[in-house]
Amino acid sequence: MAKIKLSDICNPKQWKTIPTSDLLEEGYPVYGANGIIGYYSEFNHENPVITVTCRGATCGSINITVPKAYVTGNAMCLDDVRSDIEIEYLYYCLRHYNFSNVISGSAQPQITRQSMDKIYVTICTRDEQIFIVNKLKKVEKIIEFRKQELQALENLIKARFVEMFGDVKINPHKYKKNSIKSVLKTCEAGWSGNGTQRIRKDDEIAVLKVSAVTKGYFIPEECKVLDDQENIKKYVTPEKGDLLFSRANTREMVGATAIVKEDYPSLILPDKLWKIKFRDNVNVFYMKYVLSSKSVRNQFSVVSTGTSGSMYNVSMDKFKAIEVPLPPIELQNQFADFVHQVDKSKFVERFLELSLFYRLSSPLK
């Protein structure tokens, strides 16, 4: 195996962007920053091509187009891939690359053609590439099946929530509404230090990424090992029973929550995550599903600030001002008991094991 500069095995290029008004309902698929955004009468790539999102909050996202597609300037095309490189192998290499090293800009993150020259990938023989791709595809299928299992269990819990409490927006049982502030014991933001995404050693401290909570359950492996282990300005660690809240993300994902099932003294929260503890008259499992309800998530989206090219942010004051219905604690506890009975943990653990294996199987490791 050899480490080779990405620009030596392909030609990163941005193509002309099509005005939204020119998009059609039928034709050749048009790829923007995050996939297909419409159709057009022409294509600029006859064969599938790898694209790297180069503008906005999702900078560094990787896709492969279908044949005969048009890719706009919001994504960097990896054209003219060298003949001895399997395109799917290169795709998996880049899926596991830490693009934070090449992203510039704060208000509007971007990846430039020049910054792509900093990227190196590990290249092996053609047969080894094919073997690795096939292995990763098999693992992906297993992970997808586990994700479906998890979603089925999650749907069961949500159905039980509606059965017990009704729609949060309608509040059919006329429970008294309370501001989030009134039921909080503590709400604390973390600190974001510079770090590298790699396997953490036992004596190292890592800072969580926002993606540790966006799936609705806590993923402690979604973290970056701090580059400076000595000058850590703020220790806010996830502890058993905490609710973690994502105060900054895309408009759809801002307000994501996850419950911590055990203590993690070697992990710290970033400033984009809040660590929340509730008063005794509130059960954390009830609050997690209230805050995850469509109507409350919509409120988070409405009060958040930001632009389409950046992360949306919810201020702590606006978060605390939102009102939610509060049933008797006995009912909240009954719901929490049901959540425990479903016992997602063993499925989550298995899914995390597979996800970790997927990472370790990456040709970049």
N, C-alpha and C positions, 0 to 999 in steps of 0.2 A: 504493500500500500504506500501511496505517496500523497503528501499535501500539495495541492495545486491551486493556483489563483483562479477564481471563478472566471474572470474575464479572459483567461488563457484557453478556456475550453468552450466558451460561448460568447455571444455578442449582446450584452445588455443594451436594450434600446427602448425608448418611449416613442410611440406612434401618435399621429394626430388624433386629437379628441373630437368626437362627433357632438355637435350641439344637441341637447335633449329634444329640441323641436324637430330634429331630422330623424329621430328614431321611429321605427315602424312596428306594427303589431305582428308582422310576419317577415321572414327573410333569414339572413345569416345572423346567428347570435352575436351580440355585442357585449364584451366584457369590460366592466368598469373596475373600481378598486376592489370590490368584494364579490365578483361573480357576474352573472348575466344581468344586464340592466335594460335590455330591449333587443331590437333587431334592426338590420340595415340591408340595403340592396347590394352591398359589396362586402368582401372579406379581405383582410390583409395577412391572414395566415392560413395556408391551405392545410397544413398538418398541425396536430396538437402542439402547443407551446406552453412552457412554464411561465407563469406571471407572478411578479412580486408586487404587492400593494406598496406604492411609493408615496402616497399622500394620505393624511388624516390619522385618526386614532387607531386604525387597524394596520398601520405601516408594518411591513414585514410578513403579512399573510401570504400564503403560497397557494396557488391554484394551477391546475392543468386544464387548458381549454379543450373543447371538442374540435374535430377537423372543420375547416372552412369557417373561421370565426374572425371577428374584428375586435382587436384589443385597443382600448383608448389610452390616452396619456396618463391616466391615473394609476396605471400599472406598468411596471417595467417588464418587457418581454425578454426572455433569454433565447435569442435567436441563434441559429447556426451552431447548434450543439455539436461538439466534435463527434465524429462517427463511431469512436470506440466507447462512447458514454451512453448508457441506457437512460433515456429521459426520465423514466420512473425512479431510477436510482438517484439521479440528481434531485428529483422532487423530494424524496425522503431525506436526503442530506440537508436540504434547505429547510424542510419542515422542522428540523431540530437545531437550526442555527439560531444563535442569540442576536437578532437584528438590532438590539439596542445599541450595539457597538457602532453601527453605521447610520443610525437615525439622527438627523439634525433638526433644529427648530423646536420650539416649545408650544407656542400658540397653534402652529400648524406643522406637526411633525412631517418630515419628508425624507426620502432616500434618493440621492442623486446618482447619476452615472459614475461620477468620480468616486463616491463612497463605496460603490460596488467593487472597486479594485482592492478593497481591504479584506474581502471575503475569500477564504480558502476552504476547499473541500477535500475530503479524503477519497482518492480514486484507487480502485483495485482492478483486478482483471475482469473481463466481460462476464465470464462464468460466475465469478464471485458476486458481481453486481446483480445478476439474475437470481442467484441463490438468496441474497439478502432481500431483494424485492419480494420474492415469493414468500419468504418467512414472515416479513412484516405484513403482507396482505392477509396471511392466515391469522396472525395476532389481531389485526384490525377487525376481522370478522367476529372473533370471540369477544372482543371489547364491545362491538356494536350489539351483540346479543345480550351481554351483561347490562349495557345501558338500557336496552328495552325492558329487561327485568326490573331494573331500578325505577324506570318511568312508570311501569305498571303498579309497583308498590306505592310510588308517590301519588298516582292517580287515586288509589284506594284510600290513602290518608286524606286527600283533598275532598273526596266524596263524603267521607265520614265527618269532616269539618262542616261541610254544607248541611249535612243531615242534622247535626247537633245545633249549629248556630245560625244557619241560613246564610244568604248572601250578605257579605259585609256592608255593601253599599245600601241595600234595602233595610238591613237590620230588622227582620220581621218580628223578633222577640222583644223589640223596643228596649234593648239593653242601654243603660246609661253610657253616653259617650264621654271619654276622657282624653285629654291631650296626652300625647306620648310623654311629654315632660313630667306629667303628674305621676306616672307609673315607673319612672326611671329611678334607679338607685345611683348609677354612675354611667357616664357615656364619655369615652376617652379615645382620642385619635392617637395613632402611633407616630413613628418617625421613619422617613425614607432615606436610607443610606445607599450608597452605590454598592452594587454586588454583581456576582457572576452566577449564572445558572449552572450548577454542577452538583455532584453528590457531596453532601455535607459531612465533614469529619465529626467525630464525637465531641470534640472540644471546641467546635466552631458555632458561631451565632449566624443565623440566616434571617433575612427579612422576607415576609410573605409578599406574594404578588396578589393583585386584585382577583386573579383567576382562581385563587384558593377558595373563593366563596361563590363564584358566578354560577356554578352548577346546582346550587341550592344545598349542598352538603360540603363539609370542610375537607379540603385536600391539602394536608400539610406539606406534601412534596412540591407544591407550587410555591417555590421560594427561591431566593437568590442568596448565596453565601456572601456575607459582607466582606468587601475588599479590605477594609480597615477594622480589625477585630478589637482594637484598643479604644478608639474614640467614638463610642456609641452614645449618642446624645440622649436617648430616651428608651427605656425598657418598658414596653407594654406587651406582655406575653399572653397568648391565648390560654385560658384555663377552663377546666371542666365546668360546663353550665353557662359559659359565655355565649352571647349572640354576637356574631360578627356581621357588620353592616358595611356594604360598599357605597361610600358617599360620592364616588367619582367613577364614571364608566361611560359607555355609550348610552344614548337616551333609552334604549330598550333594556339595558342591563343595570343602570343605576338603581340602587336600592336593593340589590341582591343580598340575601342573608344566608347564614349557616350557623348551626349550633356546634360548639366544641364539645367532644365527648371525653376528653382527658386533658391533663396539663401538658404543655409544651414549653418548658423553660428555655429551650435553645432556639426558639423562634420569637421574633418580635413583629409587631404590626407596623405597616407603613402608614403614612399620613392619610392615605386614601381609604383605609379601613378603620372603623370604629369598634371598640370593645364595649359591649353593653351588658349591664346587669340590671335586673328589674327588682322592684319592691316585692314584698311577700304576698301581696294581693294579686300578683300576676304570675302565671306559669310561662316559662320561656318557650315551651313548645306551642302554646296557644298564640303567643305574640309572634313567633316565627311565621305561622301560617296566616295570621292577620296581615302582617307586613308583606307577605308574599302574595296576598290576594290581588286580583286584577285591579280593583278600584283603588286600593292604597298605592300599588305600584304606579298607577296612572297619576296619582297625586304627586308622587316623588318626581315623576317625569315632568309634570307641569311646573313645579316650583324649582326645578333644576335650572342652572344657567350654563351656557356654553353655545358652541356653534357646531355645525355638521362636521367640521374638520377637526374638532377637538373633543376632549372628554367633557361630559356634562357633570356638574357638581351640585350637590345638595348641601346647603349650609346647615349647621347644627341647629340654629334658631328655627329655621323653617321646618326641619325634621321634627323638632320637639312640639311645634305648634299643631301638627296634624292630629286629628281626633280619631279614635277608634272605639268601637263598642266593647264594653267590658262585662262579660257574664260573671255569675258567681264563681269563686275560685274552685268550688267543688266540681262544677262542670268543666272548667279548664283542666283540672287534674284528671278527670275521667277521659278527656280527649288525649292528654299526655300518656295515660296508661295504654290507650289504644295504639298510639304511635310506638310505644315500647313493645307491644305485642306483635306488631308487624315485623319488628326487629330487622330493619334494613342493614344493620351494621355488618353482618356477615357478607352480604352481597356487596356492600360498599368496599369492604376490605378486599374481597376477591377482585373487584374492578380495579382498585388501586394497585394491587399486585400486578395485574395484567398491564396496566398503564405504565408502571415502573419497568416491567420487562420490555415493553414497547420502546421506552426511551433507551434502555441499556442495549437493545438490539440495533439502535440507530448506527449507521455507518460512520457517524461523526464521533462516536464514543471510543 
